[in-house]
Every structure is written in structure tokens, then in C-alpha cells.
Amino acid sequence: MTPEEFRRHGREVIDWIADYIEQVERYPVHSRARPGDLREALPETAPRAGEPFEDILADVDRLILPGITHWQSPSFFGFYPANTSPPSILGELLSAGLGVQGMLWTTSPACTELEQHVLDWLVEMLDLPKKFLSSGSGGGVIQDTASSAVLCALLAACYRHGGANGRSAGIDRRLVAYASDQAHSSIEKALLVAGMGTGRLRKIETDDGFAMRADCLAERMAADVADGLVPAFVCATVGTTSSAAVDPLESIGEICCRHGAWLHVDAAMAGTAALCPEFRGMHDGLEAADSYAFNPHKWMFVNFDCDCFFVADRGPLLEALSILPEYLRNQATQSGQVVDFRDWQVPLGRRFRALKLWFVIRSFGVEGLQEKIRGHVALAEEFAGWVEADESFELAVPRSLNLVCFRHGGGDDVNQQLLDALNDSGQVFLTHTRLENRLTLRFSIGQTGTRREHVERAWGLIRETARAQQSPQ
Ligand SMILES: *Cc1c(COP(=O)(O)O)cnc(C)c1O
């Protein structure tokens, strides 16, 4: 493809995406593809000769779109959002255009410095503790996902306990980790990947609101210490995946401090809400955290992948993860004046993700972002009010931020049928969880284009569908 052809096809692709954004509501939200549909439609082998771009793009419509679940539909209320926005898409495109690999400062100084700078902006934008700023002993870095962030935090915590010895001898068998029974599965996976084994994760009981019980954490830690074990790592969650519950950071922080345990705070989805001062109460006690992560790729209009990971002290992280082979030696690194982000993550190579984040923040402005977040929370509040006012339905827990967990009063089978029927309709997409072992529907509002009319229409559909199912055939 010549630059001239690229220019032409590039315009076609941008037009394609703009049309998609405008018309996304036309498609069934959840893909109706059956297993194997796409594989059967694709040629067995790769083409021998290059094909015209027109044919390739046409196949996106013909073959790929039917297998897409439209996360960007304003009627997508499943899981947590993975939203995007035009400035983010353009930032991603530029990142691909530059094709930079930012493993070291010297492999593209702008890649590292823009990242440092924008993450410092975020410390102020979310009113995070100042110790997460790059100007002190800590700093922020972009990881692919919250899963990678928690793994890095765990490794840093283990290093802090084991010291240099841990690097050669491996993780001390006595170290144990803690998270609530509502914490994300990525914590268990981090222990698996770190080779610690999931047996060393203590799942701490939660209260009626599904937040970690600090008294249970304290008891469990004391019991472990009595058994000769070492509490090394605690992951507290701000906005659990099931129900957006918020663990009590203040009391958890005190307990961590008493035992010298590393406190990581996972605010993957909810963190974005801290853009608005009125939602910052969820971060009370964050001063005690050693690390913090949230995903702009969930609720902050930055397309997947983009997780912002902050540490109060980069020392243990770098000690745990830095490796300097001969072929990466360079003057800038040697001078000690620059940061090499390959030492802050598991892989060596890294994408220029800060561009899309920078584009989004500059294009929306803090006020533009706040307005969107407030809008989503207000819609969730209104939806929760409708659920409460309908005698066939109930809230499973009080609404938290942009998430409403609710159910029909008819029991698990009724709720399962309702969920299946709603998703089969193609008009909305919802997912479920289990709270107190009861099937619970989750209504999560966070798509860039979601407006009141979409939420209202979804609620109408939920009520109608339930009513149709309940009436005798
Ligand atoms: C979504 C979620 C994660 C995992 O996010 P990834 O970035 O996909 O790894 C972790 N923790 C919480 C609380 C989440 O909601």
C-alpha cells in the first residue's frame, strides 16, 4: 500500500468508524453468532497474493460484524463498560501510525515522558495522595490491565519482604495475601502466576453491603502470624465487580500498617468517579495505600487497553522487576536521569498508550469528563428508583455509583429466563452475578453514548418481558 493509497483507504476507514458510531444501535447488542460461524466462512489458508483493500473492508461488514457484541452500543449494560470515544480512537490510530516501542526512555523519550506527565495529571484530577506523583519516591505507569497491575503490586510486596534474596531464591513460602471474598479473580490469578499458589490467598468475609470486614481481616492476620506466617499483601477493592461495593480503606490501612503488609487498592471501574469531588468519599483512607490502580479503559472513554497503576515507592517494584541485559544498556539509563518503564511491568515491550489518554483528557477537559460521569450516575439513580417503585422487582443492594443490582421477585429461574429473553431480543445487553447465592441482574451504565432514553427503553423492555413471562400462555 503506497502512502497515497493509505490516505484514501484511511479516509474510508475513518468514515466506516464514524458510520459505526452513528449506527451502532441498529445491530443486536449481543452477537448472535454460533460457535464456528466465522471460522467456517473464512478461507482455509492465507491468500497467496495480496488482495485489494476494498475486499478486505467489505469482509469486515460481511464476516466480522455478525460476530461482534456491540460494547459501544448505548444499550450495552453488561459487565462493566469498556467504553471508547472519538478522541481515544484517534489517539490509538496515531500510536499505531508512529509504531513506537517504548520499553526504554531512549527508545522514544516522548512515550515515557508523556506517560509520566499524564499520570501526574491524573493524581491531581482524582485527588489521589501526592505520594503517587512522579516527583517524589513514587509514580504512575500505564499497564495493559488491572490484572497486570495487581500482579506487579504483589511482586513488589513480596520483594519488600524478601529483599534481594527473594530474587534468586524465589518467594518466601511464609508470605500470605488477603482480599475480600468479593475481590476480582485477577488477585487469585496473580498468586498463581507469581508461583505462590492460591492456597496462600485468604478470602476475607464481607458485610451485608459486600465490603470487606476489617475485623475479620485483623483476626485472620493475627492467626497467620501466630502460625509463623507473614502477612505481605492486601488487596482492597473500591467498587467490586459483582456489586460495586467499597472496602473500608481506613481500617484496612491501619491493619496493614501494623503488620507491614503492602496495601494495593483495586478501583478498576469505580476509580474514574473520583473525577467528581462528590464521589471521592470512596477513597477515604487511600493515604495508607502502597499502590492503586484504575482503568480508564472501563469508564473514562479511553479504549481498551489502559490501566493506570500508581506506587507510593517505586523502589520495591523496580527491585522486583528490573533486568538490564547488555543489549539494552544505554547512556540515558546509565545517567540515572530517566525512567525506563520496562522495569515497571512484566513484558519488556510497551505500546504508546499515553497518547489516547492525553487526547481524551484534553478533548473532554476535566469538566467534560465530570459531566459524563455525573450523567451516568444520575441515570443509575433514576433506574434504581424505578426498580424500587415496581412491586415485582427489588434492589439486591443499594445502588452504588453507576451500577444497579436488582432482581425479579420470582426466584432464580424467572430471573434467568428474563435475562435470556432480554439478551435474545438484541435490544439490550445485561449480565448477572450471584449475591447471597441468589441470581442477580446487573445494570451497569457507562457507555459513551448512553442517554436517558436508552435507560428508559431498557426498563420498559425489562418490565414488559417479565410481565409476558409471568402471564399464563
Ligand atoms: C474489571 C475489573 C478488574 C479486571 O480488569 P482488567 O483490566 O480486565 O484486568 C479488576 N478488578 C475489578 C474490581 C474489576 O471490576
The ligand as an SDF file (V2000), in Angstrom:
LIG
                    3D

 15 15  0  0  0  0  0  0  0  0999 V2000
  -12.7830   -5.3200   35.6800 C   0  0  0  0  0  0  0  0  0  0  0  0
  -12.0950   -5.4800   36.9640 C   0  0  0  0  0  0  0  0  0  0  0  0
  -10.7930   -5.9870   37.0420 C   0  0  0  0  0  0  0  0  0  0  0  0
  -10.0630   -6.5880   35.8820 C   0  0  0  0  0  0  0  0  0  0  0  0
   -9.8240   -5.7140   34.8910 O   0  0  0  0  0  0  0  0  0  0  0  0
   -8.7660   -5.9920   33.7400 P   0  0  0  0  0  0  0  0  0  0  0  0
   -8.2580   -4.6370   33.4640 O   0  0  0  0  0  0  0  0  0  0  0  0
   -9.5340   -6.5930   32.6250 O   0  0  0  0  0  0  0  0  0  0  0  0
   -7.7270   -6.9080   34.2570 O   0  0  0  0  0  0  0  0  0  0  0  0
  -10.1750   -5.9950   38.2680 C   0  0  0  0  0  0  0  0  0  0  0  0
  -10.7890   -5.5380   39.3630 N   0  0  0  0  0  0  0  0  0  0  0  0
  -12.0430   -5.0560   39.3370 C   0  0  0  0  0  0  0  0  0  0  0  0
  -12.6750   -4.5630   40.5950 C   0  0  0  0  0  0  0  0  0  0  0  0
  -12.7370   -5.0280   38.1300 C   0  0  0  0  0  0  0  0  0  0  0  0
  -14.0010   -4.5660   38.1110 O   0  0  0  0  0  0  0  0  0  0  0  0
  1  2  1  0
  2  3  1  0
  2 14  2  0
  3  4  1  0
  3 10  2  0
  4  5  1  0
  5  6  1  0
  6  7  2  0
  6  8  1  0
  6  9  1  0
 10 11  1  0
 11 12  2  0
 12 13  1  0
 12 14  1  0
 14 15  1  0
M  END
$$$$
